[in-house]
Amino acid sequence: MADEQVDSTSLQPQPLAYQVGGHKGIQTTGDGTLLIKPALPLELQFYQNSLIDPALALLRPWVPTYLGTLRLEGKNTVEGLTSVEGIPELSGIIQLLVIENVTHGFRKPNVLDVKLGTVLYDEDAPPEKRERMQNTARRTTSGETGIRLTGFQVFGNSTSQPIVIPKSYGKSIGISELPTGIARFFPVNDSMIDLPGTHSGERMDVGLQRALLLPILRFIRKSVQEIRDVLSTIELRMVGSSLLIIYEGDWDCAEMGVQWLATHSEIGGGEGEWRNEGMKGEYMVGDGQDFKEEEEEEEVEDSSEEMEGEDRPCVVRLIDFAHTRLKPGEGPDLGVLRGLQTVLNLLDARIADVDVM
């Protein structure tokens, strides 16, 4: 019976708590481990191909783990799911994508969404949209640098609520202000004067200690370099995709994470593969497959791996593939590669600044 295989409370969705970019309406499962979002055709195709296409094998560790789809008939397949705010009620079948929630396991996730690419419109976009997105690229940092700081959040050290920097900030700054934006996302404790949307001139209690932030920055930089190296070998076009950077804002958890880095210093791309290993079972409701529980002995081993995974201090992933297409024979996406190089340059500068503090 399906209700014996899947705990219904674990599937009961709720709004995503830490969303700094992308379209609204993304949900999480009740336990917070998975994301549920509308299954747009190209994004679903990308995730399915990432499991089987050799061309995408090296990219797999750097995207959220794909669990499958939910197919819903009205309000009958999963009780209450289509009545949740943010999931449209449509006649007929509603198909939803189920993927890993990358922020799960962080106590205070500091989250940055970086929009990648110099081209912001898909190949089938109508002329008016092409013109509008070309103007957007010219007006913002996207056109020249291949990135825009879509939005980010930073937790205060004495509060349980994050300071959220909206999309308007990233659209308003110029190229020369990008280093300031990165410094605001990676503050050293007691060195940050203000954040957009807060009272200017106040010294805020945000940021990690230098000794914690520096190894985290270096590991994030290594991850971004590996993502760029992988994408330079894949012939595809990524329009509207983002680089998602998450790091722990809680001092105690960050300290454990830095210790974890010290014992896993050999991990590069393997970090993504190792984390995927910890995601056992499949939610394939409506895909003709059941959620599979592992044997009790294996569950014990997996839980220890997941606990270890919660010690990681940072995660870097590529997200949002609604306009991603494989393009054999056309080479890699140079605009996305330019954006990743910009991120690397910004990280190098921030690492140098923090190193001399």
N, C-alpha and C positions, 0 to 999 in steps of 0.2 A: 504493500500500500504506500502511496506517495507520502501520506502524512506520517508514516513510520520512518521514512527515509530522510525527510527534511523537517526540521523544527520550524513551524510556521512563524514563530516569533522572530527567528533569525532572518526571515525573508521580508517581514513587515517593514516597509521603507520609511525613511524620514529624510528631511532635507539635509544636503551636504553642509556640514558646519563650516568647513574651511575652504570656500571657493573664492578665489581672487581673480579669476578670469573665466572666459568661455561663456556659453549660454546658460541662463538660469534653468532650474527644473531638474538638475541632477540630484538623485537620491542616494542614500546609503541603506544597506540592510540594517536591521535592528542592532546587530552586534558591531556594526561599524567597519567590518572587514571588506565589504564589497561595495562597488558603485553600480547603480542602475541608471541607465540613460537611454534615450531614444536611439534605436539602431538604424542610423542613416546608412544607406546602401554601400557607399564607398568605404566608410569606416568599418562596417561589419566585414566587408570583403577583405580589407587590410588585415584585420585581426585574424580572420580565418586563414588567409594566405600566410600569415606570419608563423603559423604552426606547421605548414607543409611545404612552403616554397623555399628551396635552397638559397635563393637570392636574398631572402630576408632572415636567414638563420642567425647571422651575426648581430642583427638588430634586435632579436627577440629579448635578450637580457635587459634592454634599455627601454622597453615599453611595458606598461602595466600588464599583469598576467590576465589573459583572456579566459573566462570561465564558460562562456556560452551565451545563450539568449533565453529570454522569457517570452513566450507567445501567449497573449491574453485575449480572451473572448469577452468583451464587455467587462462585467464585474464578477465573472463566474470562475475564472481559472485560479486566481490567487485572491482570496477574499480581501476586499478593500483596496487593492493595489491601484486600480485605475481611478479611485476617488481621492487619492492623495494629491495635494496641491503640487503642481509642477509637472504632473504626468497627464497629458491631454486625454480626455474621454472621446474616443473615436468609435464609429460604428465598425463592426468587423474585427479583424485581428490587429492587435497592437504588438509590435515586436520591440523588445528592449534588450539592450546590450548589458551584459554583466561582466565587470572587470574588477580587478584588485583596487582597493582604496589605498593609495600610496601613503596617505597621511596617517593611516591607522598604526598604532604602536608608539606614536610620539606623544609625550605629555604636553608639550607646548610647541606645536609645529610652526616654525617660521617658514612661510611659503612665498615663493616668487614665481610668477608666470611670465616667461619671456617669449613674445611672439616672434617667430623665426621667418626669414625670407624677405626678399626685396619685391617679390610679386605677390599681391594680396588678393588676386582674383583667379578663379578656376578657368580652365580652357573653354568651358561651356557657358561662362557668364555672359549675360546680355550686354550690349554696348554701353548702356547707361551705368551699369554696375562697374564695368571695367574702368570707365572714366572716373567714377566716384572713388574707386579703390586706388587708382593711379594718383589721384589728387591727395588721398590720405597718405600714401607712401611718400609723396613729395613734401607734405606738410609736417610729417613726423620723422623720427629717426630711422624708420624702416627702409626708405629708399636708398640711403647711402650706406648704412651700417648693417642692414639685414636683421635688425632687432628692434623691438619696442618693449618697454617694460609695461606689460599689460596691467599688472596690479600686484601688490604684495601685502603681507601682514607680518608684523613683528610683535611678539609678546613682551609686555613689561615684566620686570622681575618681581614686582610686588602685587601683581594682579593676575587673575585667571582669564582675563579677556584680552584678545589681541588688538593692536592698533592697526586698522585696515587702511591701506593707501589705495584709493580708487583708480579706475582706468584713466580718469581725466588727468592724473598726474603724468603718466607715461606719454599721453598724447600731447601734453603741453610743453615738455622739456625738449631742448635741443641736444645736438650731439655732444657739445662741451659739458652738458650737465649729466650725462650718463654715469661718469665716475661718482658723482654725488649721490645719484640714485642707488648705485651698488653699495656705497658706504652706508647709506641709510638702511639697506637691507642687512648688511653685515656690520652692525655697530659694535665697537668695543665698549664694555660697560663704563659709564660715566664720561664718555667722550662725545656722545651725541648731543647736539644742542637742540635740535628740533626735528620733527617729522611733519610732512605735509598733512594739513588738516588738524594740527594741534596748535597750541599757543606758541607762537614764534619766540625764540629766545630762552625758553625754559630748558633747564638741564634735566633730561628724563632718565629714569631708572630703567634703561633697556640695554640689551647687549650682553654677550658672554665676556668672561675674562679673556685677555689676550692669549694666555697659554692654552685655552680651550678652542678659541676661534681659529687660531692659526693652522693647526693640523686639520681641522674641518675644512677650511678654505682650500688647503692643498689637496685634500682628497676629492673635493668637488671639482677642482681644476683638472685633476687626473681623469675623473669620470667624463667631463665635457670633452677632453682631448680624445678619449677613446670613442665617444659617440661620433665626433667629427671624423676620426679615422675610418670608422665603419661606414658612415654615410658617403664618404668619398669613393667607396667601392660599389655603391648601389645606384642603379639607374632608375631614379624615380623623381616625382615632383611632389613636394609637400607644400600645400597652400593652406595657410591658417593654422598650421601646427605650432606647438609651443614646446619650449624647454621648461620643465617643471623642476625647481630646486627647492628642497625641503631640508631644514636642519633643526636640531633640537635646541629650543630656547630655555629649557629648564637646566639650571646649572648642574644639579646632581646627575640628571640623566645624561647631560652632555659629557660630564666627566667620565661616566661609565662608557659612553660611546667612544671617547678618545682612547680609553684603555682598550676597548675592542679593536680600534684601528691599529693600535700598537701590536696586537697579536694576530691581526689579519692584514698585515702590510703588503702581503704578496697578492692580495685580491685586487683585480682590476675589473675587466668585464665579467669575471667570475662572480662578482658581487651580485649582479643581476641574476645569473643562473642559480647561485646558491639560494637567493631569496625566493625564486620561483619554485625551487625544490620544496620549500616549506608550505606551499599552497597545494594541499592534497584534495582530491575529489573534484567533481564537476557539477555545477548547477546547469543542467541542460534541459530545463523544463520546456516541453514543446518541441525539442529537437530530436525526440525519440530516444533520449538517453536519460538515465536516472542519476540522481546524486548518489555517489558511491562512498560508503564508509569504509575506512581501512580497518584491518584487524586491530584488536585492542593493544597488542604489543607494539604495532607500528604507530598507533596513535600516541603512545607514550614517547617514542623516539621523535615524532614530528613536533610534539608540544615542546620538547626541549630545544629543538631547532628554532621554533617560533619565538621562544623566550629569548634565545640568543639574538634573534633578529631584532627584537625590540631594543637591544642595546646599541644598535647602529646609530650613529649621530647624524647621518645625512643620507639623502637619496636624491638621485638625479634621473629623470625619465623624460622621454618624448611622449607627448600626449596630443590628442585631437587630430584625427585622421579622416575627417569628413570629406576632405578634398585631396587625398593622397592617392597617387596612381603610379604603378610601375611603368617605366618608359624604356623598354629594352632598345638599345642602340642610340639613345639620346644623352647618355652620360649622367653624372650626378647633378643634383640641384645646386647650382653655384650660388644662388641667393641664400639658401639655407647654410651652405658652407661658409659664406661670408659672415653670416650672423653668428655662427658658432665661433669663428675666429675672433669676432668682436667681443664675445663673451669671454674668451680666453684672455684677450688683451686686458679687459676690465678686471678679471680675476688676478692676473699678474700684478696689475697696479695696486689692487687692494691688498694683496699679500705683501707687497713691498712696503706699503704704508703701515700695515699692522706690525710688520716685523721690526720696525724701528721705533715703535711706540714704547 
